[in-house]
Structures are given as structure tokens and as C-alpha cells.
Amino acid sequence: MKLSVCGKGGSGKSTITTLMAKELASRGKRVLVIDSDESNYGLHQQLGMDLPKEFTGYFGGKDKALKIFMPGELLGALGLGRFAKKFFTEDMTLDEIPSEFVERKGNILLMSGGKIHDANEGCACPINGVISQFVEHLKLGKDDVVLLDMEAGVEHFGRGTDNTSDAVLMVVDPSYESLKLSSKISEICSQIQHPIYYVLNKVTGKSEDAMKENISNKENIVGVLPAKDDVMAQGLSGDELTGEYPEISALVDKLFA
């Protein structure tokens, strides 16, 4: 299964991705975590891993990748996307990912599409283009799972980055913005014919009922995670996320049964 994890900034996407990856790995699954957020510099620390070399380097770096990708974007805008150049023309397995672009820790593998490092360096389109085509051509074994930690908001949907995943998990925190965003992402997932699931995060007793009331398709709520002081403390310090959480185990049961 290839699962995109999305939500507003600060909702806990990377935290949920990390905890799910660790739970799946403990069950004997081989988990590829793809850092698809060009502004997130902490996912690898939560996993207790080094940040891998950026995968755009496989094509000579972001600037060279842009020269490949942008003609395809322009052709797509004209309805001629079938003529676009491709980053990948052949399928790849987890074992065939070039070793310099992946970090490994037990059953967890980590890749990074790329980051924005400097002012005025341009958009993240080629980063997303590399990742989406890679995921499209990635062939999984029966015990392989891919988790894509997406950038905040909905722009990645506009770029089509999520089209090659199998489903979308939205992390919803107790805020008006997040609840409104849940409706938009539900609409978008309907357009791309992807199932959408929700996990309510940082929930308190007072907020749970209000959050559930404002999710349009409540039957797709697959987890409710309470606010946890130890998780928040580790997030503030940049330490690896550790600990066992029954809520994460239940979430994994529902998503990967």
C-alpha cells in the first residue's frame, strides 16, 4: 500500500507518519518513508535516522530536474501531457533504490525528495515531479508499505503528487482551519478517485465531539489520538519518537488490515 499523509501545518503529519512507520516495522513490514515536504527538516530526527541525500540528485540536482519536468508541466496545461518527458521509464523495487539516496534502520527506509535551501531558488515542482513518478513506478512486495509525508496544505494535490498513491490519510488537529481543510481534501480525493481517511490528533475531551461533528464523512475517521505530553516534549527537543501507543496500533490495524 502507498499512503499519502497530509494536513495543515503543525497538525502532526510527521509525528503520525513516524509512529505508523515504527508500528508497521515492528510487525515485520518493510516501510519506505518518503519525506515529500520541502520545508520539513525534522522527520528524519523523529525516526532517529540521518537525512538521506536528496533524490533530485539522481537526476543531477533540482535545476537539471526542472529542465526535464517543466516541459511536461507546460504540455499538461495544454492538454498534451502524454508527450511530456518522464523521469522514470522502468519500474523499480525497494531493493533497487540507489543506496546513496536512502537511509536504512531495521525495517524502515527513508528517502527525501529535496528541500528548499536558499532564497529565490524556485518552486518545488521538480521535487514533487521526481517523487510522484518514482512512486508510480515503484513495485512493492507483499510486506512492503510506502508512507509519503506530504507538505502542508493542498498544493501537492494541485501538482498531482498524490495521484500515484493508493489512499490519503488526513491528520486533523483541533482547529477551525483544519476542519475546513478536511472538506476541501475530501472533495479533491473524490476528484482523483482516492479513498480518504481521517485521524484526529491532539484531541482533548472537550474537542473530540466538536471535531467529529465537523467531519463530513465521519465513517472514514480511523483514529483518535489524544494530546500526549511525552510526544510533544520529544517533538520540541528534536529527539527520536519512542514509546508504544495503543491508538497507533489500532490506527494501523484499520488502515493496513
Residue, then its C-alpha position, 0 to 999 in steps of 0.5 A: m500500500k502507498l499512503s499519502v499523509c497530509g494536513k495543515g501545518g503543525s497538525g502532526k503529519s510527521t509525528i503520525t507518519t513516524l509512529m505508523a512507520k515504527e508500528l508497521a516495522s515492528r510487525g515485520k513490514r518493510v516501510l519506505v518513508i518518503d519525506s515529500d515536504e520541502s520545508n520539513y527538516g525534522l522527520h528524519q530526527q523523529l525516526g532517529m535516522d540521518l537525512p538521506k541525500e536528496f533524490t533530485g540528485y539522481f537526476g543531477g540536482k533540482d535545476k537539471a530536474l526542472k529542465i526535464f519536468m517543466p516541459g511536461e508541466l507546460l504540455g499538461a496545461l495544454g492538454l498534451g501531457r502524454f508527450a511530456k518527458k518522464f523521469f522514470t521509464e522502468d519500474m523499480t523495487l525497494d531493493e533497487i533504490p540507489s543506496e546513496f539516496v536512502e537511509r536504512k534502520g531495521n525495517i524502515l527506509l527513508m528517502s527525501g525528495g529535496k528541500i528548499h535551501d536558499a532564497n529565490e531558488g524556485c518552486a518545488c515542482p521538480i521535487n514533487g515531479v521526481i517523487s510522484q513518478f518514482v512512486e508510480h513506478l515503484k513495485l512493492g512486495k507483499d510486506d512492503v508499505v510506502l508512507l509519503d509525508m506530504e507538505a502542508g496544505v493542498e498544493h501537492f494535490g494541485r501538482g498531482t503528487d498524490n495521484t500515484s498513491d493508493a489512499v490519503l490519510m488526513v491528520v486533523d488537529p483541533s482547529y477551525e482551519s483544519l476542519k475546513l481543510s478536511s472538506k476541501i481534501s475530501e472533495i479533491c480525493s473524490q476528484i482523483q478517485h482516492p479513498i480518504y481517511y481521517v485521524l484526529n490528533k491532539v484531541t482533548g475531551k472537550s474537542e473530540d465531539a466538536m471535531k467529529e461533528n465537523i467531519s463530513n464523512k465521519e465513517n472514514i475517521v480511523g483514529v483518535l489520538p489524544a494530546k500526549d505530553d511525552v510526544m510533544a516534549q520529544g517533538l520540541s527537543g528534536d529527539e527520536l519518537t519512542g514509546e508504544y501507543p495503543e491508538i497507533s496500533a489500532l490506527v494501523d490495524k484499520l488502515f493496513a488490515 
